[in-house]
Amino acid sequence: MRAIRDLPIAVAWELALHEAWCTDRGGRRANLQSLDLRGVDFQGMDLRGADFSYSDLRRADFRGANLYGAILLCTQLQYADFRSANLHFANLRSTYFHYTDFRGANLMEAYFQGAYLQDSRCSTGRKSQNSSL
Protein backbone atom coordinates (compact mmCIF):
# COMPACT_ATOMS: atom_id res chain seq x y z
CA MET A 1 0.00 0.00 0.00
CA ARG A 2 1.35 3.42 -0.98
CA ALA A 3 1.04 6.20 1.60
CA ILE A 4 0.19 9.77 0.61
CA ARG A 5 3.67 10.89 1.69
CA ASP A 6 5.15 8.53 -0.94
CA LEU A 7 3.29 10.19 -3.84
CA PRO A 8 4.83 12.82 -6.11
CA ILE A 9 4.79 16.27 -4.50
CA ALA A 10 2.26 17.62 -7.05
CA VAL A 11 -0.27 14.91 -6.07
CA ALA A 12 0.29 15.41 -2.34
CA TRP A 13 -0.13 19.19 -2.86
CA GLU A 14 -3.38 18.62 -4.78
CA LEU A 15 -4.71 16.52 -1.88
CA ALA A 16 -3.66 19.19 0.64
CA LEU A 17 -5.53 21.86 -1.35
CA HIS A 18 -8.55 19.56 -1.47
CA GLU A 19 -8.46 19.08 2.30
CA ALA A 20 -8.42 22.87 2.74
CA TRP A 21 -11.40 23.16 0.35
CA CYS A 22 -13.35 20.50 2.30
CA THR A 23 -12.81 22.38 5.56
CA ASP A 24 -13.66 25.84 4.17
CA ARG A 25 -10.07 27.08 4.45
CA GLY A 26 -9.64 28.03 0.80
CA GLY A 27 -8.03 25.52 -1.51
CA ARG A 28 -9.87 23.82 -4.34
CA ARG A 29 -11.38 20.50 -5.36
CA ALA A 30 -8.73 17.93 -6.23
CA ASN A 31 -7.97 17.33 -9.90
CA LEU A 32 -6.41 13.87 -9.93
CA GLN A 33 -7.15 13.01 -13.55
CA SER A 34 -5.05 10.55 -15.56
CA LEU A 35 -2.68 9.66 -12.70
CA ASP A 36 -1.05 6.43 -11.60
CA LEU A 37 -2.50 6.03 -8.10
CA ARG A 38 -2.20 2.26 -7.88
CA GLY A 39 -2.28 0.94 -4.34
CA VAL A 40 -2.67 4.35 -2.66
CA ASP A 41 -4.16 4.38 0.84
CA PHE A 42 -7.05 6.89 0.82
CA GLN A 43 -8.63 5.22 3.85
CA GLY A 44 -10.96 7.55 5.79
CA MET A 45 -10.12 10.63 3.69
CA ASP A 46 -12.63 13.31 2.72
CA LEU A 47 -12.50 13.16 -1.09
CA ARG A 48 -15.95 14.56 -1.84
CA GLY A 49 -16.10 16.05 -5.30
CA ALA A 50 -12.55 14.99 -6.21
CA ASP A 51 -11.96 14.18 -9.89
CA PHE A 52 -10.11 10.89 -10.49
CA SER A 53 -11.21 10.54 -14.15
CA TYR A 54 -9.02 8.25 -16.29
CA SER A 55 -6.74 7.40 -13.35
CA ASP A 56 -5.31 4.00 -12.49
CA LEU A 57 -6.59 3.19 -8.99
CA ARG A 58 -6.00 -0.56 -8.97
CA ARG A 59 -5.71 -1.91 -5.42
CA ALA A 60 -6.43 1.54 -3.92
CA ASP A 61 -7.89 1.55 -0.41
CA PHE A 62 -10.94 3.80 0.01
CA ARG A 63 -12.31 2.12 3.16
CA GLY A 64 -14.45 4.60 5.06
CA ALA A 65 -13.59 7.44 2.65
CA ASN A 66 -16.09 10.16 1.78
CA LEU A 67 -16.41 10.18 -2.03
CA TYR A 68 -19.72 12.05 -2.14
CA GLY A 69 -20.10 13.40 -5.67
CA ALA A 70 -16.59 12.28 -6.65
CA ILE A 71 -15.85 11.70 -10.34
CA LEU A 72 -14.28 8.34 -11.12
CA LEU A 73 -15.16 8.30 -14.82
CA CYS A 74 -13.29 5.69 -16.90
CA THR A 75 -10.98 4.68 -14.05
CA GLN A 76 -9.30 1.34 -13.39
CA LEU A 77 -10.47 0.03 -10.00
CA GLN A 78 -9.55 -3.64 -10.05
CA TYR A 79 -9.16 -5.03 -6.51
CA ALA A 80 -10.00 -1.62 -4.98
CA ASP A 81 -11.59 -1.56 -1.53
CA PHE A 82 -14.61 0.69 -0.92
CA ARG A 83 -15.89 -1.00 2.24
CA SER A 84 -17.99 1.47 4.27
CA ALA A 85 -17.16 4.31 1.86
CA ASN A 86 -19.65 7.02 0.95
CA LEU A 87 -20.19 6.98 -2.84
CA HIS A 88 -23.46 8.92 -2.77
CA PHE A 89 -23.86 10.74 -6.12
CA ALA A 90 -20.44 9.48 -7.30
CA ASN A 91 -19.92 9.26 -11.06
CA LEU A 92 -18.52 5.79 -11.78
CA ARG A 93 -19.54 5.63 -15.44
CA SER A 94 -17.53 3.45 -17.82
CA THR A 95 -15.28 2.36 -14.96
CA TYR A 96 -13.63 -1.06 -14.78
CA PHE A 97 -14.23 -2.90 -11.50
CA HIS A 98 -12.90 -6.42 -11.08
CA TYR A 99 -12.89 -8.01 -7.62
CA THR A 100 -13.77 -4.61 -6.13
CA ASP A 101 -15.27 -4.64 -2.62
CA PHE A 102 -18.29 -2.39 -1.96
CA ARG A 103 -19.54 -4.14 1.20
CA GLY A 104 -21.18 -1.65 3.54
CA ALA A 105 -20.69 1.26 1.10
CA ASN A 106 -23.31 3.95 0.57
CA LEU A 107 -24.17 3.67 -3.14
CA MET A 108 -27.25 5.91 -3.05
CA GLU A 109 -27.72 7.52 -6.45
CA ALA A 110 -24.26 6.52 -7.63
CA TYR A 111 -23.94 6.36 -11.42
CA PHE A 112 -22.55 3.08 -12.80
CA GLN A 113 -23.73 3.27 -16.45
CA GLY A 114 -21.38 1.38 -18.72
CA ALA A 115 -19.32 0.13 -15.76
CA TYR A 116 -17.81 -3.36 -15.76
CA LEU A 117 -18.42 -5.04 -12.38
CA GLN A 118 -17.11 -8.60 -12.77
CA ASP A 119 -16.69 -10.54 -9.51
CA SER A 120 -17.18 -7.45 -7.34
CA ARG A 121 -18.75 -7.69 -3.88
CA CYS A 122 -21.72 -5.62 -2.82
CA SER A 123 -23.84 -6.10 0.29
CA THR A 124 -27.51 -5.26 0.39
CA GLY A 125 -27.44 -4.17 4.02
CA ARG A 126 -26.43 -0.58 3.24
CA LYS A 127 -27.99 2.08 1.08
CA SER A 128 -27.96 1.40 -2.65
CA GLN A 129 -31.34 2.91 -3.51
CA ASN A 130 -31.56 4.67 -6.87
CA SER A 131 -28.10 3.55 -7.92
CA SER A 132 -27.79 2.98 -11.64
CA LEU A 133 -26.31 -0.51 -11.45
Residue pairs with C-beta under 8 A, 6 or more apart in sequence:
1 39
1 40
1 41
1 59
1 61
2 37
2 38
2 39
2 40
2 41
3 40
3 41
4 12
4 15
4 40
4 41
5 12
7 15
7 37
7 40
11 32
11 35
11 37
14 30
14 31
14 32
15 30
15 32
15 45
16 27
17 27
17 28
17 30
18 27
18 28
18 29
18 30
18 47
18 50
19 27
19 46
20 26
20 27
21 27
21 28
21 29
21 30
22 46
22 48
29 49
29 50
29 51
30 47
30 49
30 50
30 51
31 51
32 50
32 51
32 52
32 55
33 51
33 52
33 53
33 54
33 55
34 53
34 54
34 55
35 52
35 55
35 56
36 55
36 56
37 52
37 55
37 56
37 57
37 60
38 56
38 57
38 58
38 59
38 60
39 58
39 59
39 60
39 61
40 57
40 60
40 61
41 60
41 61
42 60
42 61
42 62
42 65
43 61
43 62
43 63
43 64
43 65
44 63
44 64
44 65
45 65
45 66
46 65
46 66
47 62
47 65
47 66
47 67
47 70
48 66
48 67
48 68
48 69
48 70
48 86
49 68
49 69
49 70
49 71
50 67
50 70
50 71
51 70
51 71
52 70
52 71
52 72
52 75
53 71
53 72
53 73
53 74
53 75
54 73
54 74
54 75
55 72
55 75
55 76
56 75
56 76
57 72
57 75
57 76
57 77
57 80
58 76
58 77
58 78
58 79
58 80
59 78
59 79
59 80
60 77
60 80
60 81
61 80
61 81
62 80
62 81
62 82
62 85
63 81
63 82
63 83
63 84
63 85
64 83
64 84
64 85
65 82
65 85
65 86
66 85
66 86
67 82
67 85
67 86
67 87
67 90
68 86
68 87
68 88
68 89
68 90
69 88
69 89
69 90
69 91
70 87
70 90
70 91
71 90
71 91
72 90
72 91
72 92
72 95
73 91
73 92
73 93
73 94
73 95
74 93
74 94
74 95
75 92
75 95
75 96
76 95
76 96
77 95
77 96
77 97
77 98
77 100
78 96
78 97
78 98
78 99
78 100
79 98
79 99
79 100
80 97
80 100
80 101
81 100
81 101
82 100
82 101
82 102
82 105
83 101
83 102
83 103
83 104
83 105
84 103
84 104
84 105
85 102
85 105
85 106
86 105
86 106
87 102
87 105
87 106
87 107
87 110
88 106
88 107
88 108
88 109
88 110
88 127
89 108
89 109
89 110
89 111
90 110
90 111
91 110
91 111
92 110
92 111
92 112
92 115
93 111
93 112
93 113
93 114
93 115
94 113
94 114
94 115
95 112
95 115
95 116
96 115
96 116
97 115
97 116
97 117
97 118
97 120
98 116
98 118
98 119
98 120
99 118
99 119
99 120
99 121
100 117
100 120
100 121
101 120
101 121
102 120
102 121
102 122
102 123
103 121
103 122
103 123
103 126
104 123
104 125
104 126
105 122
105 126
106 126
106 127
107 122
107 126
107 127
107 128
107 131
107 133
108 127
108 128
108 129
108 130
108 131
109 129
109 130
109 131
110 128
110 131
110 132
111 131
111 132
112 131
112 132
112 133
113 132
117 133
122 128
